[in-house]
Amino acid sequence: MFYLIPAILFSSAIGVVFKLAEKRVESRINMLLANYVVAVLISGLMWLSSGSSATVSVVSFVLAFITGLIFAGNFFIMLAAVRARGVALPVILMRLSAVVPVGASILFFAERPDLPQYLGLAGAIAAAALLSVSVKGGELQRSGAKAGWSLIPASLG
């Protein structure tokens, strides 16, 4: 539970930093590149200071590089989503992406979450649905109305 609070804070901070960077940073690519350089340097220093004698194989390095590219691509998508929809919806959808691996573990590995885990998943889905809809001036507005999409089916709105 101790690690959950920093995870929530830092994952939410990503969206806020992207929103602030919209007006203050000229090149978002340079911002993300600097983020990765700092992350690699800190990771390398932590690994060296741990005294680990582990060696990294070529296959591990290639897989790490591919994973890093996918992760960086996710940040570019997140930048575009924050620019288009604001902070709240992209951040909640980023966190909601945990539903896919949880669902896969239930379907393919026969894992059985307990009641609090089911309630957490239901709460996350409900929060995402509620964030996609707002009421302004007494009138229902969908966050994706301009683009023609919404997390809430049209029959419910």
DSSP file with accessible surface (Angstrom, degrees, kcal/mol):
  #  RESIDUE AA STRUCTURE BP1 BP2  ACC     N-H-->O    O-->H-N    N-H-->O    O-->H-N    TCO  KAPPA ALPHA  PHI   PSI    X-CA   Y-CA   Z-CA
    1    1 A M    >>        0   0  180      0, 0.0     4,-1.0     0, 0.0     3,-0.6   0.000 360.0 360.0 360.0 -31.0    0.0    0.0    0.0
    2    2 A F  T 34  +     0   0  150      1,-0.2     3,-0.3     2,-0.2     0, 0.0   0.874 360.0  47.2 -60.1 -39.6    3.0    2.3    0.7
    3    3 A Y  T 3> S+     0   0  185      1,-0.2     4,-1.7     2,-0.2    -1,-0.2   0.667  98.9  71.1 -78.5 -16.1    4.0    2.2   -3.0
    4    4 A L  H <> S+     0   0   89     -3,-0.6     4,-2.4     2,-0.2     5,-0.2   0.910  93.5  53.9 -67.6 -41.1    0.5    2.8   -4.3
    5    5 A I  H  X S+     0   0  107     -4,-1.0     4,-2.6    -3,-0.3     5,-0.2   0.951 110.7  43.6 -64.3 -50.1    0.4    6.5   -3.1
    6    6 A P  H  > S+     0   0   41      0, 0.0     4,-3.0     0, 0.0     5,-0.3   0.902 112.4  55.1 -62.2 -35.0    3.7    7.5   -4.9
    7    7 A A  H  X S+     0   0   53     -4,-1.7     4,-2.2     1,-0.2     5,-0.2   0.927 110.8  44.5 -62.0 -43.5    2.6    5.6   -8.0
    8    8 A I  H  X S+     0   0   89     -4,-2.4     4,-2.0     2,-0.2     5,-0.2   0.936 115.3  48.2 -64.9 -46.0   -0.7    7.5   -8.1
    9    9 A L  H  X S+     0   0  112     -4,-2.6     4,-2.0    -5,-0.2    -2,-0.2   0.943 115.6  42.2 -61.8 -47.9    1.0   10.8   -7.5
   10   10 A F  H  X S+     0   0  147     -4,-3.0     4,-1.3     2,-0.2    -1,-0.2   0.879 113.3  51.2 -72.3 -36.2    3.7   10.4  -10.1
   11   11 A S  H  X S+     0   0   10     -4,-2.2     4,-0.8    -5,-0.3    -1,-0.2   0.882 113.4  46.3 -69.1 -32.8    1.4    8.9  -12.8
   12   12 A S  H  X S+     0   0   48     -4,-2.0     4,-1.5    -5,-0.2     3,-0.3   0.860 106.4  59.7 -72.5 -34.4   -1.0   11.8  -12.3
   13   13 A A  H  X S+     0   0   39     -4,-2.0     4,-3.0     1,-0.2     5,-0.2   0.805  93.1  67.2 -64.4 -28.1    2.0   14.3  -12.4
   14   14 A I  H  X S+     0   0   46     -4,-1.3     4,-2.4     1,-0.2    -1,-0.2   0.947 103.0  44.5 -57.6 -48.6    2.9   13.1  -15.9
   15   15 A G  H  X S+     0   0    0     -4,-0.8     4,-2.2    -3,-0.3    -1,-0.2   0.901 113.3  50.6 -63.6 -39.4   -0.3   14.6  -17.3
   16   16 A V  H  X S+     0   0   72     -4,-1.5     4,-2.7     2,-0.2     5,-0.2   0.929 110.1  49.7 -65.6 -43.0    0.1   17.8  -15.4
   17   17 A V  H  X S+     0   0   77     -4,-3.0     4,-2.5     1,-0.2    -2,-0.2   0.923 110.5  50.6 -62.5 -41.8    3.7   18.2  -16.6
   18   18 A F  H  X S+     0   0    9     -4,-2.4     4,-1.0    -5,-0.2    -1,-0.2   0.904 110.9  48.8 -62.3 -40.3    2.6   17.6  -20.2
   19   19 A K  H  X S+     0   0   76     -4,-2.2     4,-0.5     1,-0.2     3,-0.5   0.925 113.5  46.1 -66.4 -43.6   -0.1   20.3  -19.8
   20   20 A L  H >X S+     0   0   85     -4,-2.7     4,-1.0     1,-0.2     3,-0.8   0.867 108.7  56.9 -65.5 -35.9    2.3   22.8  -18.3
   21   21 A A  H 3X S+     0   0    5     -4,-2.5     4,-2.4     1,-0.2    -1,-0.2   0.732  88.1  78.0 -68.8 -21.7    4.9   22.0  -21.0
   22   22 A E  H 3< S+     0   0   45     -4,-1.0    -1,-0.2    -3,-0.5    -2,-0.2   0.884 108.6  26.0 -53.8 -41.1    2.4   22.9  -23.7
   23   23 A K  H << S+     0   0  190     -3,-0.8    -1,-0.2    -4,-0.5    -2,-0.2   0.647 129.0  41.5 -98.1 -18.0    3.0   26.6  -23.1
   24   24 A R  H  < S+     0   0  190     -4,-1.0     2,-0.5     1,-0.1    -2,-0.2   0.638 100.6  66.5-108.4 -18.9    6.5   26.6  -21.7
   25   25 A V     <  -     0   0   50     -4,-2.4     3,-0.2     1,-0.2    -1,-0.1  -0.931  55.6-163.1-113.5 126.8    8.5   24.1  -23.8
   26   26 A E  S    S+     0   0  195     -2,-0.5     2,-0.7     1,-0.2    -1,-0.2   0.949  83.1  35.4 -70.2 -50.0    9.2   24.7  -27.4
   27   27 A S     >  -     0   0   42      1,-0.2     4,-1.7     2,-0.0    -1,-0.2  -0.891  58.0-175.2-113.9 107.5   10.2   21.2  -28.4
   28   28 A R  H  > S+     0   0   59     -2,-0.7     4,-2.5     1,-0.2     5,-0.2   0.809  87.8  60.8 -68.6 -28.1    8.3   18.4  -26.7
   29   29 A I  H  > S+     0   0  107      1,-0.2     4,-2.7     2,-0.2    -1,-0.2   0.934 105.0  47.5 -64.2 -43.2   10.6   15.9  -28.4
   30   30 A N  H  > S+     0   0  102      2,-0.2     4,-2.7     1,-0.2    -1,-0.2   0.882 110.0  53.8 -64.4 -36.7   13.6   17.4  -26.7
   31   31 A M  H  X S+     0   0   41     -4,-1.7     4,-2.1     2,-0.2    -2,-0.2   0.943 112.3  42.9 -62.6 -46.3   11.7   17.4  -23.4
   32   32 A L  H  X S+     0   0    6     -4,-2.5     4,-2.2     2,-0.2    -2,-0.2   0.893 113.1  53.0 -68.2 -37.1   11.0   13.6  -23.7
   33   33 A L  H  X S+     0   0  107     -4,-2.7     4,-2.5     2,-0.2    -2,-0.2   0.932 109.2  48.6 -62.7 -44.8   14.5   13.0  -24.9
   34   34 A A  H  X S+     0   0   55     -4,-2.7     4,-2.6     1,-0.2     5,-0.2   0.904 108.6  55.3 -61.6 -38.3   15.9   14.7  -21.9
   35   35 A N  H  X S+     0   0   77     -4,-2.1     4,-2.4     1,-0.2    -1,-0.2   0.929 110.7  44.5 -59.0 -45.8   13.6   12.7  -19.7
   36   36 A Y  H  X S+     0   0   53     -4,-2.2     4,-2.7     2,-0.2     5,-0.2   0.884 111.2  52.3 -70.0 -38.2   14.9    9.4  -21.2
   37   37 A V  H  X S+     0   0   76     -4,-2.5     4,-2.5     2,-0.2    -2,-0.2   0.949 112.8  45.4 -62.5 -45.4   18.6   10.5  -20.9
   38   38 A V  H  X S+     0   0   80     -4,-2.6     4,-2.8     1,-0.2     5,-0.3   0.929 113.0  50.7 -63.5 -42.7   18.1   11.4  -17.2
   39   39 A A  H  X S+     0   0   42     -4,-2.4     4,-2.5    -5,-0.2    -2,-0.2   0.917 111.5  47.5 -62.7 -41.7   16.2    8.1  -16.6
   40   40 A V  H  X S+     0   0   99     -4,-2.7     4,-2.7     2,-0.2    -1,-0.2   0.926 112.9  48.8 -65.8 -42.9   19.0    6.0  -18.3
   41   41 A L  H  X S+     0   0  107     -4,-2.5     4,-2.7    -5,-0.2    -2,-0.2   0.936 113.2  46.1 -63.6 -45.4   21.7    7.8  -16.3
   42   42 A I  H  X S+     0   0   90     -4,-2.8     4,-2.6     2,-0.2     5,-0.2   0.927 113.7  49.3 -63.5 -43.6   19.9    7.4  -13.0
   43   43 A S  H  X S+     0   0   77     -4,-2.5     4,-2.4    -5,-0.3    -2,-0.2   0.922 111.9  48.6 -61.7 -43.6   19.2    3.7  -13.7
   44   44 A G  H  X S+     0   0   29     -4,-2.7     4,-2.8     2,-0.2     5,-0.2   0.925 112.0  48.3 -62.8 -44.1   22.8    3.1  -14.7
   45   45 A L  H  X S+     0   0  119     -4,-2.7     4,-2.6     1,-0.2    -2,-0.2   0.908 112.3  48.9 -64.0 -40.7   24.1    4.8  -11.6
   46   46 A M  H  X S+     0   0  125     -4,-2.6     4,-1.1    -5,-0.2    -1,-0.2   0.900 112.4  48.8 -65.6 -38.7   21.7    2.8   -9.4
   47   47 A W  H  X>S+     0   0  115     -4,-2.4     5,-0.8    -5,-0.2     4,-0.5   0.932 113.4  46.3 -67.5 -43.0   22.8   -0.4  -11.1
   48   48 A L  H ><5S+     0   0  124     -4,-2.8     3,-1.0     1,-0.2    -2,-0.2   0.898 112.3  50.4 -65.6 -39.4   26.5    0.4  -10.7
   49   49 A S  H 3<5S+     0   0  100     -4,-2.6    -1,-0.2     1,-0.2    -2,-0.2   0.702  98.4  67.8 -74.0 -16.3   26.1    1.4   -7.0
   50   50 A S  H 3<5S-     0   0   76     -4,-1.1    -1,-0.2    -3,-0.4    -2,-0.2   0.692 100.2-132.8 -75.1 -17.7   24.2   -1.8   -6.2
   51   51 A G  T <<5 +     0   0   65     -3,-1.0    -3,-0.1    -4,-0.5     2,-0.1   0.661  44.8 165.3  74.8  17.2   27.3   -3.9   -6.8
   52   52 A S      < -     0   0   59     -5,-0.8    -1,-0.2     1,-0.1    -2,-0.1  -0.419  31.8-158.5 -69.3 137.1   25.4   -6.3   -8.9
   53   53 A S        +     0   0  119     -2,-0.1    -1,-0.1     2,-0.1     2,-0.1   0.205  46.9 134.0 -99.3  16.1   27.6   -8.6  -11.0
   54   54 A A        -     0   0   54      1,-0.0     2,-0.3     2,-0.0    -2,-0.0  -0.356  45.7-145.0 -67.5 142.7   24.8   -9.4  -13.4
   55   55 A T        -     0   0  133     -2,-0.1     2,-0.6     0, 0.0    -2,-0.1  -0.813   8.9-131.1-106.8 152.2   25.7   -9.3  -17.1
   56   56 A V        -     0   0   94     -2,-0.3     2,-0.1     4,-0.0    -2,-0.0  -0.906  19.6-143.5-106.8 122.2   23.3   -8.1  -19.8
   57   57 A S     >  -     0   0   59     -2,-0.6     4,-2.2     1,-0.1     5,-0.1  -0.339  23.9-113.2 -78.5 164.4   22.9  -10.3  -22.8
   58   58 A V  H  > S+     0   0  115      1,-0.2     4,-2.7     2,-0.2     5,-0.2   0.907 118.4  53.5 -62.9 -41.0   22.4   -8.9  -26.3
   59   59 A V  H  > S+     0   0  100      1,-0.2     4,-2.7     2,-0.2     5,-0.2   0.926 108.9  49.1 -61.7 -43.3   18.9  -10.3  -26.4
   60   60 A S  H  > S+     0   0   62      1,-0.2     4,-2.5     2,-0.2    -1,-0.2   0.911 111.4  49.9 -62.2 -41.1   18.0   -8.5  -23.2
   61   61 A F  H  X S+     0   0  138     -4,-2.2     4,-2.4     2,-0.2    -2,-0.2   0.922 111.5  47.8 -64.5 -43.6   19.5   -5.3  -24.5
   62   62 A V  H  X S+     0   0   73     -4,-2.7     4,-2.5     2,-0.2    -2,-0.2   0.928 113.2  48.0 -63.8 -45.0   17.5   -5.5  -27.7
   63   63 A L  H  X S+     0   0  102     -4,-2.7     4,-2.6     1,-0.2    -1,-0.2   0.897 111.6  50.6 -63.0 -39.4   14.2   -6.3  -25.9
   64   64 A A  H  X S+     0   0   61     -4,-2.5     4,-2.5    -5,-0.2    -1,-0.2   0.907 110.4  50.0 -64.2 -39.6   14.9   -3.4  -23.5
   65   65 A F  H  X S+     0   0  119     -4,-2.4     4,-2.2     2,-0.2    -2,-0.2   0.931 111.9  46.9 -64.8 -45.1   15.4   -1.1  -26.5
   66   66 A I  H  X S+     0   0   82     -4,-2.5     4,-2.2     2,-0.2    -2,-0.2   0.928 112.7  49.7 -62.6 -44.0   12.2   -2.2  -28.1
   67   67 A T  H  X S+     0   0   90     -4,-2.6     4,-2.6     1,-0.2    -1,-0.2   0.904 109.3  52.8 -61.8 -40.4   10.3   -1.9  -24.9
   68   68 A G  H  X S+     0   0   30     -4,-2.5     4,-2.7     2,-0.2    -1,-0.2   0.892 107.4  51.3 -62.3 -39.6   11.8    1.6  -24.5
   69   69 A L  H  X S+     0   0  100     -4,-2.2     4,-2.6     2,-0.2    -1,-0.2   0.914 111.1  47.7 -63.3 -42.3   10.6    2.6  -27.9
   70   70 A I  H  X S+     0   0  120     -4,-2.2     4,-2.1     2,-0.2    -2,-0.2   0.926 112.6  49.4 -63.7 -42.3    7.1    1.4  -27.1
   71   71 A F  H  X S+     0   0  106     -4,-2.6     4,-1.6     1,-0.2    -2,-0.2   0.919 111.4  48.6 -63.9 -42.5    7.2    3.3  -23.8
   72   72 A A  H  X S+     0   0   20     -4,-2.7     4,-1.9     1,-0.2    -1,-0.2   0.909 108.6  54.1 -64.3 -40.9    8.4    6.5  -25.6
   73   73 A G  H  X S+     0   0   29     -4,-2.6     4,-2.3     1,-0.2    -1,-0.2   0.893 104.2  56.0 -58.7 -37.5    5.6    6.1  -28.2
   74   74 A N  H  X S+     0   0   65     -4,-2.1     4,-2.5     1,-0.2    -1,-0.2   0.895 105.2  51.9 -61.7 -38.8    3.1    5.9  -25.3
   75   75 A F  H  X S+     0   0   16     -4,-1.6     4,-2.6     2,-0.2    -1,-0.2   0.893 107.9  50.9 -66.2 -38.0    4.4    9.3  -24.1
   76   76 A F  H  X S+     0   0   91     -4,-1.9     4,-2.0     2,-0.2    -2,-0.2   0.914 111.5  47.8 -65.3 -40.3    3.9   10.9  -27.5
   77   77 A I  H  X S+     0   0  119     -4,-2.3     4,-2.4     2,-0.2    -2,-0.2   0.920 111.4  51.3 -63.4 -41.5    0.4    9.6  -27.6
   78   78 A M  H  X S+     0   0    8     -4,-2.5     4,-2.7     1,-0.2     5,-0.2   0.907 107.0  53.6 -63.3 -40.8   -0.2   10.9  -24.1
   79   79 A L  H  X S+     0   0    8     -4,-2.6     4,-2.2     1,-0.2    -1,-0.2   0.933 111.1  45.6 -57.7 -47.1    1.2   14.3  -25.2
   80   80 A A  H  X S+     0   0   49     -4,-2.0     4,-2.2     1,-0.2    -2,-0.2   0.902 113.1  50.3 -64.5 -39.5   -1.3   14.5  -28.0
   81   81 A A  H  X S+     0   0   32     -4,-2.4     4,-3.1     2,-0.2     5,-0.3   0.904 110.1  49.0 -67.8 -40.2   -4.2   13.3  -25.8
   82   82 A V  H  X S+     0   0    1     -4,-2.7     4,-1.9     1,-0.2    -1,-0.2   0.914 112.0  49.8 -65.4 -39.6   -3.4   15.9  -23.1
   83   83 A R  H  < S+     0   0  125     -4,-2.2    -2,-0.2    -5,-0.2    -1,-0.2   0.907 119.1  37.7 -63.7 -40.1   -3.3   18.6  -25.8
   84   84 A A  H  < S+     0   0   72     -4,-2.2    -2,-0.2    -5,-0.2    -1,-0.2   0.859 134.0  17.2 -82.0 -35.7   -6.6   17.5  -27.2
   85   85 A R  H  < S-     0   0   81     -4,-3.1     4,-0.4     1,-0.4    -3,-0.2   0.381 100.6-114.7-122.0   0.3   -8.6   16.5  -24.1
   86   86 A G     <  -     0   0   20     -4,-1.9    -1,-0.4    -5,-0.3    -2,-0.1  -0.372  45.9 -63.4  88.6-171.6   -6.9   18.1  -21.1
   87   87 A V  S  > S+     0   0   39      2,-0.1     4,-2.0     1,-0.1     5,-0.3   0.906 115.9  60.9 -85.5 -44.0   -5.3   16.2  -18.2
   88   88 A A  H  > S+     0   0   57      1,-0.2     4,-2.4     2,-0.2     5,-0.2   0.911 103.3  44.5 -60.6 -53.1   -8.0   14.2  -16.5
   89   89 A L  H  > S+     0   0   11     -4,-0.4     4,-2.5     1,-0.2     5,-0.2   0.939 114.3  46.5 -64.6 -47.7   -9.2   11.9  -19.2
   90   90 A P  H  > S+     0   0   11      0, 0.0     4,-2.2     0, 0.0    -1,-0.2   0.910 114.1  49.6 -61.2 -38.0   -5.8   10.8  -20.7
   91   91 A V  H  X S+     0   0   13     -4,-2.0     4,-2.2     2,-0.2     5,-0.2   0.939 112.5  45.9 -66.9 -44.1   -4.4   10.1  -17.2
   92   92 A I  H  X S+     0   0   38     -4,-2.4     4,-2.3    -5,-0.3    -1,-0.2   0.912 113.9  49.3 -67.4 -36.9   -7.4    8.0  -16.1
   93   93 A L  H  X S+     0   0   61     -4,-2.5     4,-1.0    -5,-0.2    -1,-0.2   0.878 108.3  53.9 -69.8 -33.1   -7.3    6.1  -19.3
   94   94 A M  H >< S+     0   0   21     -4,-2.2     3,-0.5    -5,-0.2    -2,-0.2   0.933 113.4  42.2 -63.7 -43.8   -3.6    5.5  -18.9
   95   95 A R  H >< S+     0   0  124     -4,-2.2     3,-1.5     1,-0.2    -2,-0.2   0.854 109.0  59.5 -70.0 -33.1   -4.2    4.1  -15.5
   96   96 A L  H >< S+     0   0   33     -4,-2.3     3,-2.6     1,-0.3     4,-0.3   0.722  82.5  83.2 -69.8 -17.6   -7.2    2.1  -16.8
   97   97 A S  T X< S+     0   0   72     -4,-1.0     3,-0.9    -3,-0.5    -1,-0.3   0.677  73.0  76.6 -62.3 -12.6   -5.0    0.3  -19.2
   98   98 A A  T <> S+     0   0   52     -3,-1.5     4,-1.8     1,-0.2    -1,-0.3   0.706  77.6  75.3 -68.2 -16.1   -4.1   -2.0  -16.4
   99   99 A V  H <> S+     0   0   45     -3,-2.6     4,-3.1     1,-0.2     5,-0.2   0.871  87.4  60.1 -64.6 -34.3   -7.5   -3.6  -17.0
  100  100 A V  H <> S+     0   0  110     -3,-0.9     4,-2.6    -4,-0.3    -1,-0.2   0.962 108.6  39.5 -63.4 -53.4   -6.2   -5.4  -20.1
  101  101 A P  H  > S+     0   0   80      0, 0.0     4,-2.4     0, 0.0    -1,-0.2   0.889 116.7  51.7 -65.9 -32.8   -3.4   -7.4  -18.4
  102  102 A V  H  X S+     0   0   50     -4,-1.8     4,-2.0     2,-0.2    -2,-0.2   0.945 111.7  46.9 -65.1 -45.1   -5.7   -8.1  -15.4
  103  103 A G  H  X S+     0   0   28     -4,-3.1     4,-2.7     1,-0.2     5,-0.2   0.907 111.9  51.0 -61.5 -40.4   -8.4   -9.3  -17.7
  104  104 A A  H  X>S+     0   0   32     -4,-2.6     4,-3.3    -5,-0.2     5,-0.6   0.904 108.3  51.7 -64.8 -39.0   -5.9  -11.5  -19.6
  105  105 A S  H  X5S+     0   0   20     -4,-2.4     6,-1.8     1,-0.2     4,-1.1   0.870 111.9  47.3 -67.2 -32.8   -4.6  -13.0  -16.4
  106  106 A I  H  X5S+     0   0   31     -4,-2.0     4,-0.6     4,-0.2    -2,-0.2   0.937 119.8  38.4 -70.7 -45.1   -8.2  -13.9  -15.4
  107  107 A L  H  <5S+     0   0  139     -4,-2.7    -2,-0.2    -5,-0.2    -3,-0.2   0.922 128.9  26.9 -72.1 -46.3   -9.0  -15.4  -18.9
  108  108 A F  H  <5S+     0   0  157     -4,-3.3    -3,-0.2    -5,-0.2    -2,-0.1   0.756 129.9  33.8 -95.1 -26.2   -5.7  -17.1  -19.7
  109  109 A F  H  <<S-     0   0  155     -4,-1.1    -3,-0.2    -5,-0.6    -1,-0.1   0.304  96.9-125.2-114.2   7.8   -4.2  -18.0  -16.4
  110  110 A A     <  +     0   0   65     -4,-0.6    -4,-0.2     1,-0.2     2,-0.2   0.776  48.3 166.3  54.5  33.0   -7.4  -18.7  -14.4
  111  111 A E        -     0   0  108     -6,-1.8    -1,-0.2    -9,-0.1    -2,-0.1  -0.521  25.8-149.2 -75.2 146.3   -6.4  -16.2  -11.7
  112  112 A R        -     0   0  172     -2,-0.2    -1,-0.0     0, 0.0    -6,-0.0  -0.896   6.3-151.5-122.6 101.3   -9.3  -15.2   -9.4
  113  113 A P        -     0   0   21      0, 0.0     2,-0.1     0, 0.0   -11,-0.0  -0.333  21.0-120.0 -64.1 153.8   -9.2  -11.7   -7.9
  114  114 A D     >  -     0   0   88      1,-0.1     4,-2.1     4,-0.0     3,-0.5  -0.324  36.4 -86.9 -88.2 177.2  -10.8  -11.2   -4.6
  115  115 A L  H  > S+     0   0  120      1,-0.2     4,-2.7     2,-0.2     5,-0.2   0.895 124.9  52.4 -56.3 -47.4  -13.7   -8.8   -3.9
  116  116 A P  H  > S+     0   0   88      0, 0.0     4,-2.3     0, 0.0    -1,-0.2   0.883 109.7  50.8 -59.6 -34.3  -11.6   -5.7   -3.2
  117  117 A Q  H  > S+     0   0  107     -3,-0.5     4,-2.3     2,-0.2    -2,-0.2   0.914 110.6  48.1 -69.1 -40.4   -9.8   -6.2   -6.5
  118  118 A Y  H  X S+     0   0  104     -4,-2.1     4,-2.6     2,-0.2     5,-0.2   0.917 111.8  50.2 -63.1 -40.9  -13.1   -6.6   -8.4
  119  119 A L  H  X S+     0   0  110     -4,-2.7     4,-2.6    -5,-0.2    -2,-0.2   0.897 109.2  52.1 -64.9 -38.2  -14.4   -3.4   -6.7
  120  120 A G  H  X S+     0   0   46     -4,-2.3     4,-2.3    -5,-0.2    -1,-0.2   0.918 110.5  47.2 -63.6 -43.0  -11.2   -1.5   -7.7
  121  121 A L  H  X S+     0   0   40     -4,-2.3     4,-2.4     2,-0.2    -2,-0.2   0.928 113.1  48.5 -63.9 -43.6  -11.6   -2.6  -11.4
  122  122 A A  H  X S+     0   0   58     -4,-2.6     4,-2.6     1,-0.2    -2,-0.2   0.910 111.5  50.5 -63.8 -40.3  -15.3   -1.6  -11.4
  123  123 A G  H  X S+     0   0   41     -4,-2.6     4,-2.7     2,-0.2    -1,-0.2   0.901 109.6  50.4 -64.2 -39.7  -14.4    1.8   -9.8
  124  124 A A  H  X S+     0   0   33     -4,-2.3     4,-2.1     2,-0.2    -2,-0.2   0.921 112.4  46.3 -64.9 -42.8  -11.7    2.5  -12.4
  125  125 A I  H  X S+     0   0   89     -4,-2.4     4,-2.3     2,-0.2    -2,-0.2   0.926 113.5  49.1 -65.7 -42.6  -14.1    1.7  -15.2
  126  126 A A  H  X S+     0   0   48     -4,-2.6     4,-2.8     1,-0.2     5,-0.2   0.914 110.0  51.6 -63.7 -41.1  -16.8    3.8  -13.6
  127  127 A A  H  X S+     0   0   35     -4,-2.7     4,-2.3     2,-0.2    -1,-0.2   0.918 109.9  49.0 -62.8 -42.2  -14.4    6.7  -13.1
  128  128 A A  H  X S+     0   0    3     -4,-2.1     4,-0.9     2,-0.2    -1,-0.2   0.920 112.5  48.3 -63.7 -41.5  -13.3    6.6  -16.7
  129  129 A A  H >< S+     0   0   26     -4,-2.3     3,-0.7     1,-0.2     4,-0.3   0.927 112.6  47.8 -65.2 -42.7  -16.9    6.6  -17.9
  130  130 A L  H >< S+     0   0  132     -4,-2.8     3,-1.1     1,-0.2    -1,-0.2   0.853 107.8  55.6 -68.6 -33.0  -17.8    9.5  -15.6
  131  131 A L  H 3< S+     0   0   78     -4,-2.3    -1,-0.2     1,-0.2    -2,-0.2   0.704  99.4  61.8 -72.0 -17.8  -14.8   11.6  -16.7
  132  132 A S  T << S+     0   0    0     -4,-0.9    11,-2.9    -3,-0.7    12,-0.4   0.545 103.7  56.3 -85.2  -3.7  -15.9   11.2  -20.4
  133  133 A V  E <   +A  142   0A  34     -3,-1.1     2,-0.3    -4,-0.3     9,-0.2  -0.968  62.0 175.0-128.4 140.3  -19.2   13.1  -19.6
  134  134 A S  E     -A  141   0A  47      7,-2.8     7,-3.3    -2,-0.4     2,-0.5  -0.975  24.6-134.4-139.5 158.9  -19.7   16.5  -18.1
  135  135 A V  E     +A  140   0A 101     -2,-0.3     2,-0.4     5,-0.2     5,-0.2  -0.962  25.2 176.7-115.1 120.9  -22.7   18.7  -17.5
  136  136 A K  E >  S-A  139   0A 136      3,-2.3     3,-1.5    -2,-0.5    -2,-0.0  -0.990  71.2  -8.0-126.5 124.6  -22.4   22.4  -18.4
  137  137 A G  T 3  S-     0   0   89     -2,-0.4    -1,-0.1     1,-0.3     3,-0.1   0.821 127.6 -59.1  63.2  30.6  -25.3   24.8  -18.1
  138  138 A G  T 3  S+     0   0   75      1,-0.2     2,-0.4    -3,-0.0    -1,-0.3   0.537 115.2 113.7  77.5   6.3  -27.6   22.0  -17.3
  139  139 A E  E <  S-A  136   0A 129     -3,-1.5    -3,-2.3     2,-0.0     2,-0.2  -0.921  71.4-116.7-117.3 135.7  -26.9   20.3  -20.6
  140  140 A L  E     -A  135   0A  78     -2,-0.4     2,-0.4    -5,-0.2    -5,-0.2  -0.490  33.9-173.0 -69.5 128.8  -25.1   16.9  -21.0
  141  141 A Q  E     -A  134   0A  78     -7,-3.3    -7,-2.8    -2,-0.2     2,-0.4  -0.991  14.3-146.2-124.8 132.5  -21.9   17.3  -22.9
  142  142 A R  E >   -A  133   0A  70     -2,-0.4     3,-1.6    -9,-0.2     4,-0.3  -0.798  15.0-136.2 -95.3 139.5  -19.7   14.4  -24.1
  143  143 A S  T 3  S+     0   0   36    -11,-2.9     3,-0.3    -2,-0.4     4,-0.1   0.776 106.8  43.2 -65.4 -24.9  -15.9   14.9  -24.0
  144  144 A G  T 3>>S+     0   0    0    -12,-0.4     5,-2.1     5,-0.2     4,-1.2   0.180  77.7 115.0-104.3  18.9  -15.6   13.3  -27.5
  145  145 A A  T <45S+     0   0   67     -3,-1.6     3,-0.3     1,-0.2    -1,-0.2   0.881  75.7  51.3 -60.2 -37.9  -18.7   15.0  -29.0
  146  146 A K  T  45S+     0   0  207     -4,-0.3    -1,-0.2    -3,-0.3    -2,-0.1   0.890 116.4  40.2 -66.2 -38.3  -16.6   16.9  -31.6
  147  147 A A  T  45S-     0   0   63     -3,-0.3    -1,-0.2     2,-0.2    -2,-0.2   0.536 114.3-116.4 -88.7  -7.6  -14.8   13.7  -32.7
  148  148 A G  T  <5S+     0   0   70     -4,-1.2     2,-0.3    -3,-0.3    -3,-0.2   0.751  77.6 102.6  82.9  22.6  -18.0   11.6  -32.6
  149  149 A W      < +     0   0  102     -5,-2.1     2,-0.3    -7,-0.1    -1,-0.3  -0.943  37.2 167.7-135.3 159.7  -16.9    9.2  -29.8
  150  150 A S        -     0   0   32     -2,-0.3     4,-0.1    -7,-0.1   -17,-0.1  -0.971  41.8-125.9-162.5 154.8  -17.5    8.7  -26.1
  151  151 A L  S    S+     0   0   73     -2,-0.3   -22,-0.1   -23,-0.2   -21,-0.1   0.685  98.3  73.9 -75.7 -18.6  -16.9    6.1  -23.4
  152  152 A I  S    S-     0   0   32    -20,-0.1     5,-0.1   -23,-0.1   -10,-0.0  -0.841  93.3-117.4 -96.3 125.6  -20.6    6.3  -22.7
  153  153 A P    >>  -     0   0   74      0, 0.0     3,-1.7     0, 0.0     4,-0.9  -0.295  24.3-116.7 -58.7 147.5  -22.9    4.6  -25.2
  154  154 A A  T 34 S+     0   0   85      1,-0.3     3,-0.5     2,-0.2    -2,-0.0   0.826 113.2  63.1 -57.5 -31.1  -25.3    7.0  -27.0
  155  155 A S  T 34 S+     0   0  114      1,-0.2    -1,-0.3     2,-0.2    -3,-0.0   0.767 104.7  47.1 -68.2 -22.0  -28.3    5.1  -25.5
  156  156 A L  T <4        0   0  129     -3,-1.7    -1,-0.2     1,-0.1    -2,-0.2   0.666 360.0 360.0 -89.0 -21.6  -27.1    6.1  -22.0
  157  157 A G     <        0   0   50     -4,-0.9    -2,-0.2    -3,-0.5    -3,-0.1   0.587 360.0 360.0 -88.6 360.0  -26.5    9.7  -22.8
